[in-house]
Amino acid sequence: MNQTPAGSQSKERLALLLSLTRIDSDEIQMALTDHLVRGASEIDAAEMNGVSRSNLTRALNKVRKVAATVHAIEDLDWARFKESVK
């Protein structure tokens, strides 16, 4: 399941997800922000920031993988929390 559709992330959450990657290109980070925070299409985000769509797609896949891991950790923590309040 895609945890990161266009426009679904806050700027703060994306910054935290990026901190868990080695994505350091300012242009790629801005394109990711345009797509994941502002809701621009992948094509538009890439063009607005002067990056290739393939590089943006590669970065999106990295962010999505990290987001899926974070979500899995949240699920484990939530299950453990529910057990502790019984």
Phi, psi and omega in degrees: 000134181281110180277356187227061175289165181306133176076010188266350187250147170280160178299322181292317179296318179298319179300319178293318178298317180296329179294343179265007178239178173252026178282108184241357178290123179300320181295317178294317179298321178292321177295320176298320178296315179300321182280306189279334181259312186271345176088013177293152175293161178301317181298312181296317180299318179296313182295318182297334185249007175066035178241156178285149179297325181295321178292322177294317179299318178299317179293319177300318179297321177295314180296319180296322178295316178296317180298321178295321178295315178300317179298319178297320177295317178300318179299316179297315180296318181295318178297318179294321178297315180298322178293325184285340181264002178285000000 
